[in-house]
Amino acid sequence: MLDNLKKFNIVLASNSPRRKELMSGLGVDYVVKTLPDVDESYPDTLQGEEIPAYISREKAEAYQSMIEPDELLITADTIVWMNGEVLGKPKDREDAIRMLRKLSGASHQVITGVCLTTKGWQNSFTVTTDVTFAVLSEEEIVYYVDKYSPMDKAGAYGVQEWIGFIGVESISGSYYNVMGLPVQKLYRELIKL
């Protein structure tokens, strides 16, 4: 599958072990390249899906001078969006606990922006998944934060971890998007290249 990609060396610009796992699941050969301290800030005027779309394009821009003519760069950014607020990666343990208290018994959206970039072309898209959490006890929240250290995850949780097993009541949309890369949509976009 994806024979059309044979003319490209695919580069995943991400340190995320989940994105690497999901890319590998597509059966695509790729290499990982990352730059330290890529700016993930965004204008305050952006809302919802505009935010990860913007950040994924900004990440691609950071790599622009490094892209070889035969390379296809994939950048992505995932946010948790709840009631008009971004729940990003927690700053510390207390921030993670605060976020999970907020998510408890409520619904939110996980939005991933993906940007595909070559030397002369760029395409980006977003995917949104609705997630509803059951009510979590304080003991469950603290247990998860202390045992799983979700500091590198938007919204302070990984759906594929214990908190997802016991806390996620329903998902409408792509499960893999909640993990950090909407591989079904990515596959469809790669077919078009």
C-alpha positions as CSV (number, residue, x, y, z in Angstrom):
1,M,0.0,0.0,0.0
2,L,1.0,3.6,-0.4
3,D,3.3,2.9,-3.3
4,N,3.0,6.5,-4.3
5,L,5.2,7.4,-1.2
6,K,8.2,5.5,-2.6
7,K,9.6,8.6,-4.1
8,F,9.7,10.2,-0.6
9,N,11.8,9.8,2.4
10,I,9.2,10.3,5.1
11,V,10.2,12.3,8.2
12,L,8.2,12.3,11.4
13,A,9.1,15.4,13.4
14,S,7.9,14.2,16.8
15,N,9.4,12.9,20.0
16,S,6.1,11.4,21.0
17,P,6.3,7.6,21.5
18,R,2.6,7.3,20.7
19,R,3.0,9.1,17.3
20,K,5.9,6.8,16.5
21,E,3.9,3.7,17.4
22,L,0.9,4.9,15.3
23,M,3.1,5.8,12.2
24,S,4.7,2.3,12.4
25,G,1.2,0.9,12.4
26,L,0.6,2.4,9.0
27,G,3.4,0.2,7.6
28,V,5.3,3.2,6.2
29,D,9.1,3.5,6.4
30,Y,10.0,6.7,8.1
31,V,12.7,8.4,10.2
32,V,12.3,10.6,13.2
33,K,14.0,14.1,13.3
34,T,13.4,16.5,16.0
35,L,14.6,20.0,16.8
36,P,15.0,21.2,20.4
37,D,12.6,23.9,21.7
38,V,10.3,24.3,18.7
39,D,7.9,27.1,19.6
40,E,4.4,25.9,20.4
41,S,2.9,29.3,21.2
42,Y,0.0,30.6,19.2
43,P,-2.0,33.9,18.9
44,D,-4.6,34.4,21.7
45,T,-7.3,35.0,19.0
46,L,-7.2,31.4,17.8
47,Q,-10.0,29.0,18.9
48,G,-10.5,25.2,18.9
49,E,-9.2,23.5,15.8
50,E,-7.4,26.7,14.6
51,I,-4.8,26.1,17.4
52,P,-3.3,22.7,16.6
53,A,-3.6,23.5,12.9
54,Y,-1.5,26.7,13.4
55,I,1.1,24.9,15.7
56,S,1.5,22.0,13.3
57,R,2.2,24.5,10.5
58,E,4.6,26.4,12.7
59,K,6.5,23.2,13.5
60,A,6.8,22.5,9.8
61,E,8.1,26.0,9.3
62,A,10.8,25.4,11.9
63,Y,12.1,22.4,9.7
64,Q,11.7,24.2,6.4
65,S,15.4,24.9,5.8
66,M,16.3,21.3,6.7
67,I,13.9,19.6,4.3
68,E,15.6,17.7,1.4
69,P,14.0,17.7,-2.1
70,D,12.9,14.1,-1.7
71,E,11.5,14.4,1.9
72,L,8.0,14.5,3.1
73,L,7.8,16.0,6.6
74,I,4.9,15.2,8.9
75,T,4.3,17.5,11.9
76,A,1.4,17.3,14.3
77,D,0.0,18.9,17.5
78,T,-2.8,17.8,19.8
79,I,-4.8,19.8,22.2
80,V,-7.6,19.1,24.6
81,W,-10.4,21.7,24.2
82,M,-13.0,22.1,26.9
83,N,-15.5,24.9,27.2
84,G,-13.4,27.3,25.2
85,E,-10.2,26.5,27.1
86,V,-7.1,24.6,26.0
87,L,-5.9,22.0,28.4
88,G,-2.3,21.5,27.3
89,K,0.6,19.6,28.9
90,P,0.5,20.1,32.6
91,K,3.1,22.2,34.2
92,D,3.4,20.0,37.3
93,R,1.7,17.4,39.4
94,E,-0.9,19.9,40.8
95,D,-1.7,21.1,37.3
96,A,-2.3,17.6,36.1
97,I,-4.6,16.9,39.1
98,R,-6.5,20.1,38.4
99,M,-7.0,19.2,34.7
100,L,-8.3,15.7,35.5
101,R,-10.7,17.1,38.1
102,K,-12.0,19.4,35.3
103,L,-12.4,16.4,32.9
104,S,-14.1,14.2,35.4
105,G,-17.8,13.6,34.6
106,A,-17.6,15.9,31.6
107,S,-17.1,15.9,27.8
108,H,-14.3,17.5,25.9
109,Q,-12.8,17.5,22.4
110,V,-9.4,16.2,21.4
111,I,-8.2,18.1,18.3
112,T,-5.1,17.2,16.3
113,G,-3.6,19.3,13.6
114,V,-1.4,17.5,11.0
115,C,0.8,19.2,8.4
116,L,2.4,17.4,5.4
117,T,5.2,19.4,3.9
118,T,7.7,18.9,1.0
119,K,10.1,21.4,-0.4
120,G,7.4,22.9,-2.7
121,W,4.1,21.9,-1.2
122,Q,2.1,21.9,2.0
123,N,-1.2,20.5,3.2
124,S,-2.7,20.5,6.6
125,F,-5.9,19.2,8.2
126,T,-7.4,18.7,11.6
127,V,-9.4,15.9,13.2
128,T,-11.7,16.3,16.2
129,T,-12.8,13.5,18.6
130,D,-15.4,14.0,21.4
131,V,-14.5,12.2,24.6
132,T,-16.7,11.8,27.7
133,F,-15.2,10.9,31.1
134,A,-17.0,9.2,33.9
135,V,-16.9,10.8,37.3
136,L,-13.4,10.1,38.7
137,S,-12.7,10.0,42.4
138,E,-9.9,12.1,43.9
139,E,-8.1,8.8,44.8
140,E,-8.3,7.6,41.1
141,I,-7.0,11.0,39.8
142,V,-4.0,11.1,42.3
143,Y,-3.2,7.4,41.6
144,Y,-3.1,8.0,37.9
145,V,-1.0,11.1,38.1
146,D,1.5,9.6,40.5
147,K,1.8,6.2,38.8
148,Y,1.7,7.2,35.2
149,S,3.2,10.7,35.2
150,P,1.2,12.2,32.4
151,M,3.2,15.4,32.1
152,D,3.9,15.0,28.4
153,K,0.2,14.6,27.4
154,A,-2.4,17.2,26.5
155,G,-5.1,17.3,29.1
156,A,-2.9,15.3,31.5
157,Y,-4.1,11.9,30.3
158,G,-3.3,9.1,27.9
159,V,-6.4,7.3,26.6
160,Q,-4.3,4.1,26.1
161,E,-3.3,4.1,29.8
162,W,-5.1,3.1,33.0
163,I,-7.1,6.3,33.2
164,G,-8.6,5.6,29.7
165,F,-9.5,2.1,30.8
166,I,-11.4,3.1,33.9
167,G,-12.4,6.7,33.0
168,V,-13.4,7.1,29.4
169,E,-17.1,6.5,29.1
170,S,-17.5,7.2,25.4
171,I,-15.6,8.3,22.3
172,S,-17.2,9.8,19.2
173,G,-14.6,9.9,16.4
174,S,-11.1,8.6,16.0
175,Y,-9.6,6.8,19.0
176,Y,-6.1,7.1,17.5
177,N,-6.6,10.9,17.3
178,V,-7.0,10.9,21.1
179,M,-3.6,9.0,21.2
180,G,-2.1,11.9,19.2
181,L,-2.2,11.0,15.5
182,P,-5.4,10.5,13.4
183,V,-3.9,7.7,11.3
184,Q,-7.0,6.9,9.3
185,K,-7.3,10.5,8.0
186,L,-3.5,10.7,7.6
187,Y,-3.6,7.5,5.5
188,R,-6.3,9.0,3.3
189,E,-4.3,12.2,2.8
190,L,-1.1,10.2,2.0
191,I,-3.0,8.2,-0.7
192,K,-3.8,11.5,-2.5
193,L,-0.1,12.5,-2.8
